[in-house]
Amino acid sequence: MGHVIGIDLGTTNTAVAVLVDGRPKMLEDEHGYKVVPSIVWVGDDGEVKVGQQRKSLLVTDPPRTAFAVKRLLGRRFSSDEVTDARPRMGYVIGEAEDGTCLVDLSSGTLTPEEVSAHVLRTAKQMAERALGGPVDEAVITVPAYFNHAQRASTMEAASLAG
């Protein structure tokens, strides 16, 4: 039987924990980090890299590097929050046909759910390495102020991540 983990999918960082003897234990990646920066870089060939070693790419390769995508989950492109966020991002926030947001990187276009799925998949892989076995289920936190669309987008990201 696999493990059940808890994931705090954050705007800046993502953390993973598991219950050990009834107490939460933060899990570490192979480098000893207890958080994964919620940063996704996509190369021109479709290669995806996530996490700690990608932080420098925010400065050196911003058009291919998505960050703070949690702010876009479940939001309309025309919302005040997205309008405020657009000038602060190193990538382009585009509008999808349904009026939601797209993350337009110079290497390709992703939905916020797809970007978040890459972060969640990395968190799952980190947990499986740390626990030495498969993860069957996860509880993912969302802020109390998230509306139904934002919670549904988080669930979609989780499904995409497996």
N, C-alpha and C positions, 0 to 999 in steps of 0.2 A: 504494500500500500504506500502511496506517495504522501508527501507532506502538504500541509496547509500553511500558507504564508500570508503575512500582511504586508501590503505595499502602500507607502505614502507617496503617491505620484505628485510630486511638487512642481511648481513653476520653475524653480531654480535647481533643486536637487530632488532625487528620488531615493527613498530608503526602504529596506526590506527587513522584516523581522519574522521570527517564528517563536512559538511557545515551547519552552524547555522547562519541565517540571512546574508548569503553571505560571512561569514568569517569561515575559518577552525577552528575546535575545536578538540584538541587531546583528545582521549578517554582513560579512566583509567580502569584497571581491578578492581576486588573486593577488592584488597589490596591498591589501590591508585597509583599503578605504571602506568606510561604512555608509557612504552615500555615493550615488551615481549622479553626476551632473546631468540634468535633463536637456542635453545638447545632442543634436543629431546632425552629422555631416554626410552629405551624399556626393559621391564623385561622379564625374561625367560618364563613367562606365556603369553606374548604378550601385557601386560599392557603398555600403552604409557602415558608418562608424559612430559609436555612441559612447559618451562618458568622459571620464577624467582627462584622458590624453587629448580630447577634442576641445578643451577649453581655450587653448591658444588659437584655434581656428576661428574663434569669434573675432579675433583681431586680424589674422593673416588671410582668412578666406571667408569673410562674412556672407558673400552671395550664395555659398553652398552650405551654410551652417544655420540650422534652425534652433532657436532657443525661445523660452517663455511661451511655448505654443499652448500651454494649458489655458492661457488667457483667451485663446481663440475657440476652444472646445465649445460646441453648441451655441455659438454666437452668430448673429447675423452680421454680414459685412458692413451694413449700414449702422450698426450699433455705435453708441458713443464710446464704449470701451475699445472697440476695434479702431475707430477713427483716432482715438488718443494714442493707441499702440503703434499705428503704422509708421510714423516718423522716427520711432525709436528702434526699429528693427533693422538689421543689416541685410535682410531679405525682403522680398516684396510680398505683401499680403494681397492676394487677389480675391475676386468674387466668383464663387461657383454659380452654376446655372440656377440652383435652388435658393440663391441669396445668402448662403453661408460662406465661410472663408476657405481659401486655399493658401497653401504655403508654396510660393513660387520661388524655388531656388534656381540658380543659373544652370544646375544640373538636372532639373526636372521639377514637376509639380506634384505635391502630395496634399492630402487632406490633413487637418490637424489630428484626426483620429489615426491616420497612418503614421505620422511622426510620433505620436504618443505610444502607439503599438511598438515601435522600435525601442523606446525607452522601457516599456513594460517587459518586452521580450528579453532585454538585457538584464533587467532585475530578476526575471525568472531564471535565466541561465546562471546568474550569480548565486541565487539560492540553491539551485541544483548542484552546483560545484561545492558550495559550502556544506550542504547537507548530505552529499554523496548519494543522492537518489532523486527520483522524479518529483515534481510538484504537481499535485492533482487539482488543487483549488487555491484561490487567492481572495482575500478581502482587500479591496482598494478604497482608500479614503478619498472623500471629496469634501470640499468646504461646505459648511452648513448653508451658505447663501446660494449654492448651485441650484439652478432651476431644473425642471424635468429634462429639457433639451441638453443641458450640460451633463447631467447624470447619464442620460442615454448615450451621449457621445463618448463618455468615459467607458461605459459598458461595451460600446462598439470597438473601442481601442483595445480593450481587454480580450474581446473575441478574436480580433485580428492577431493579437499577440499569442494566442493559444493558451 
